[in-house]
Amino acid sequence: MGERYRVMVVGLGKRGVHHATAFHANPRFSVVGLSDVDEGKLKDTARFGNPSTGTDPAALARMVKPDVFCFCTPPTIRYDLVKIGVESGARLIAFEKPVAMSSAEAMRIKALLDKGGAKAVVSHQHRYGAHYRKTAEIIESGALGRVHTVYATASGWMLHMASHLIDYMRWFNGGADAQWVMAQAAGRGKLTDLHASPDYIAGFIQFANGVRGVLECGAGAPDVPEVDYWWRKCRMGAQGSDGFAEVLTGGGWRSVTKTGCSSGEGSMNYDQDMPQYIQEMADWLDGAAVHPCNFESAYKGHEIMMALVRSAMLGGQVALPLASGMDELALLKQKLPEAKVLLSTPVNAKEYGV
Ligand SMILES: NC(=O)c1ccc[n+]([C@@H]2O[C@H](COP(=O)([O-])OP(=O)(O)OC[C@H]3O[C@@H](n4cnc5c(N)ncnc54)[C@H](O)[C@@H]3O)[C@@H](O)[C@H]2O)c1
């Protein structure tokens, strides 16, 4: 067994517990520190191997000096924690999507990481689902012929879901960079949510390899009736000259190619997706392959998301990479029309309150 990496996890809510559990279960890591501003979350931590605990992440990081600084806090807390991670001397910083609340914040985080030199990963771990991997495998095999379109829809709203969708669209398109986007957005209901977003955003992405990306996220996105669990009503895949392959987050995969139709099961499952996501951090630290959820790739996805917002609010096409930062959520609050969002299906009425 190689070096055992010391890990500190900040934010012990739903995702922090997933991360601490997966790190503790992997012999390549030992959980040495757990932090949450809510003292109540630090009571039952013996199950993670009796790590040090504290409500001040910076003080705890200085004390335990982790190799891996991981944080799973609400989306409004990103830059300050990346800074704590960099200052702690951690070799890898792992954090939750979305990358940031704006392009301006994402650029500040990127500058901090570029200067500090730590590796970084962002948790787009759905990709470890067997149904996601099967879809990617079919696309990568060439069975679709010339891929011309990648697409993704989700019923959930942008800051929750678009980060995932764009990451997997880029994966299904060989990681190609985007050259420009164009979009529309509607509905102010979710602007006050912690994951502040338009109720619905839809747009096109021009990728450098000529492939078209089509994204829809929110109340107006088409239903995925094959999936019951509302948050897993997501459909993404690729179309080519010889067929298509797609994955439903909560409903397996399917493809039609020249050799026939095929399909299989699978549903997003944290317990199954986390172990490999965590293992590949050890592999990257060991000097093996770069982690597929690396920050550089996640940053490009975040840029696409923020460019879609700019296009929807300011009109026209938006060129990528973005030349300078902006507060896109402030722009949404200022310019998004008052008209209520129109639903694609009554199934969305409860979540969007219309
Ligand atoms: N990758 C995925 O599949 C996935 C799924 C759900 C949520 N998420 C993302 O994970 C992040 C966290 O979501 P969650 O559902 O675990 O939230 P949560 O509310 O369950 O947990 C957040 C925790 O962070 C703590 N916290 C808040 N501010 C803090 C600070 N300054 N220092 C230390 N601790 C602090 C809170 O007390 C809470 O315990 C969000 O960004 C969300 O978008 C990702």
The ligand as a MOL file (V3000), in Angstrom:
LIG
                    3D

  0  0  0     0  0            999 V3000
M  V30 BEGIN CTAB
M  V30 COUNTS 44 48 0 0 0
M  V30 BEGIN ATOM
M  V30 1 N -22.3650 16.1480 -5.7670 0
M  V30 2 C -23.6310 15.8890 -5.4560 0
M  V30 3 O -24.2260 14.9330 -5.9470 0
M  V30 4 C -24.3280 16.7850 -4.4680 0
M  V30 5 C -25.5430 16.4090 -3.8880 0
M  V30 6 C -26.1260 17.2590 -2.9500 0
M  V30 7 C -25.5140 18.4550 -2.6240 0
M  V30 8 N -24.3500 18.8050 -3.2340 0 CHG=1
M  V30 9 C -23.6530 20.0630 -2.9000 0
M  V30 10 O -22.9690 19.8790 -1.6640 0
M  V30 11 C -22.8970 21.1010 -0.9420 0
M  V30 12 C -23.4200 20.8420 0.4600 0
M  V30 13 O -24.7110 20.3160 0.3720 0
M  V30 14 P -25.3580 19.4720 1.5720 0
M  V30 15 O -26.6240 18.9330 1.0210 0
M  V30 16 O -24.3650 18.5450 2.1690 0 CHG=-1
M  V30 17 O -25.6750 20.6530 2.6050 0
M  V30 18 P -26.0260 20.5410 4.1580 0
M  V30 19 O -26.7890 21.7690 4.4810 0
M  V30 20 O -26.6020 19.2110 4.4810 0
M  V30 21 O -24.5880 20.6160 4.8660 0
M  V30 22 C -23.7900 21.7550 4.8920 0
M  V30 23 C -22.9960 21.7520 6.1960 0
M  V30 24 O -22.0480 22.8090 6.1550 0
M  V30 25 C -22.0000 23.4130 7.4470 0
M  V30 26 N -21.4190 24.7490 7.3080 0
M  V30 27 C -22.0180 25.8650 6.8220 0
M  V30 28 N -21.1380 26.8810 6.8140 0
M  V30 29 C -19.9570 26.4070 7.2900 0
M  V30 30 C -18.6770 26.9770 7.5060 0
M  V30 31 N -18.4240 28.2530 7.2310 0
M  V30 32 N -17.7120 26.1970 8.0380 0
M  V30 33 C -17.9590 24.9040 8.3410 0
M  V30 34 N -19.1490 24.3060 8.1550 0
M  V30 35 C -20.1430 25.0450 7.6130 0
M  V30 36 C -23.4410 23.3840 7.9190 0
M  V30 37 O -23.5520 23.5470 9.3160 0
M  V30 38 C -23.8890 22.0040 7.4240 0
M  V30 39 O -23.6330 20.9970 8.3930 0
M  V30 40 C -23.7020 22.1170 -1.7640 0
M  V30 41 O -22.8350 22.9010 -2.5020 0
M  V30 42 C -24.5470 21.2580 -2.7000 0
M  V30 43 O -24.7970 21.8830 -3.9490 0
M  V30 44 C -23.7500 17.9890 -4.1300 0
M  V30 END ATOM
M  V30 BEGIN BOND
M  V30 1 1 1 2
M  V30 2 2 2 3
M  V30 3 1 2 4
M  V30 4 1 4 5
M  V30 5 2 4 44
M  V30 6 2 5 6
M  V30 7 1 6 7
M  V30 8 2 7 8
M  V30 9 1 8 9
M  V30 10 1 8 44
M  V30 11 1 9 10
M  V30 12 1 9 42
M  V30 13 1 10 11
M  V30 14 1 11 12
M  V30 15 1 11 40
M  V30 16 1 12 13
M  V30 17 1 13 14
M  V30 18 2 14 15
M  V30 19 1 14 16
M  V30 20 1 14 17
M  V30 21 1 17 18
M  V30 22 2 18 19
M  V30 23 1 18 20
M  V30 24 1 18 21
M  V30 25 1 21 22
M  V30 26 1 22 23
M  V30 27 1 23 24
M  V30 28 1 23 38
M  V30 29 1 24 25
M  V30 30 1 25 26
M  V30 31 1 25 36
M  V30 32 1 26 27
M  V30 33 1 26 35
M  V30 34 2 27 28
M  V30 35 1 28 29
M  V30 36 1 29 30
M  V30 37 2 29 35
M  V30 38 1 30 31
M  V30 39 2 30 32
M  V30 40 1 32 33
M  V30 41 2 33 34
M  V30 42 1 34 35
M  V30 43 1 36 37
M  V30 44 1 36 38
M  V30 45 1 38 39
M  V30 46 1 40 41
M  V30 47 1 40 42
M  V30 48 1 42 43
M  V30 END BOND
M  V30 END CTAB
M  END
